[in-house]
Amino acid sequence: MDLLEILNKVNGVLWGTPSLVLLCGTGLLLTILLKGLQFRKLLYAFKLAFTKEGNSSSSDEGDVSNFKALMTALAGTIGNGNIAGVATAITIGGPGAIFWMWVVGLIGMATKYAEALLAMKYRVKNANGEYSSGPMYYVEKGLGKKFKWLAVAFALFGAFAALGIGNSVQSNTIANVMESSFHVSTIVTAIILVILAGLITFGGIQRISTVAGFFVPVMAFLYIGGSLIILGVNYDQILPSFKLIFFYAFNPVAATGGFVGIVVAEAIRNGVSRGIFSNEAGLGTAALIAGNAKTDHPVKQALVAMTGTFIVTIIVCTMTGLVLVITGFWDSSGGLISGVAHNAGLEGGALTQAAFASVLGKVGEYIVAFSVIFFGFSTIIGWYVYGEKCFEYLVGVKGIMAYRAVYILATGIGAVANLATVWAFADMANALMMIPNLIALILLSKVVVRETNDYFENHYKMANSQKKVS
């Protein structure tokens, strides 16, 4: 048995039913304890993220604004999982998988809220004068020294995961798209990515957040814009698509012709697992950047952070899912537009690209190709922040430059390497990040509730009363 086979067997255990139950159960517990905060305060959260109301004061402590912190987190979260991952979930689990992605996304908003709140509460200032935060800090400071082994475990696997799924596999995907769509050799792509990654990451959190603040809205506009055009052209099929999604969430997909059919359990399993990969709620990554935000109360940044899960799952993933369902590229028995089977031999990102091209022609292919490139590169720079924070916790700020150099080197190697083993290791590292983080969230849930109540009973009411007076 080779290393890849061993890793795949380990991942089968780590990403099995117990882990998915732990993750969804944590989100459900937090949703109950917070009385559905993610639904009650969603509009207010978006107001904090995208309007002047959420602007930080010059006296607030932190490194970047709420908006830039959100954009940096989205840079790491909006990735090729939203293109290829959703396609895989639907082809294996059927349209019903989209419904279960929504469920895990909505529940996961409470998880991400808790991660960001604890990140702000337990953040520390490093030797460079910048804030550092993450599960390792709220584990050590919130749970005490006896839990430090959990903190170290999270940081160790987070640093490795950043090199893999956050970096090498992204550069590999970009290189493949550059070669297949634009006939650019992988070596050239590797050199370009190394130069760009170096220029951005060596500028530190300020430069990374500035680039993310520009990059994320542009790439989201490109991909969502293309999706909306397809939905607009086929507007009469939007409601039938939603009916399919809801129907197959609770009913098996019948076998027809060469199509083997899909049971409900597959829809649930793939929707939940791919939903986790797309929005990262529960992995603890949001906490690694949230602590850099300038704000006067942890709850404000926590609310802003949870909007990221809504954007990724409810908006971006839904766009991909609807396009695949409407065009029929999810199933070999045909789709709502033509009833013709299209998807033979296609999977992941190639399937999404073909679905876009079926309506928009070459333009559709290029929209997905550029989205893969932008999404992939934004993930590289977003996950660099995650990896740096984890590595800094382990060795201190003196090790940052070394990690930065290794990270940039991994970008180039990833573009030209065969990364099946790296993918498998990164999946394992993600699971091993998730478990200590979820344990900490459960044990610190009372702190999350207490801070939330403090904000809405004191600061929030006071701010509203001041507005009425003025």
Beta strands, then each sheet from edge to edge (+ up, - down):
strand 1: 124-125
strand 2: 131-132
sheet 1: 1+ 2-
end
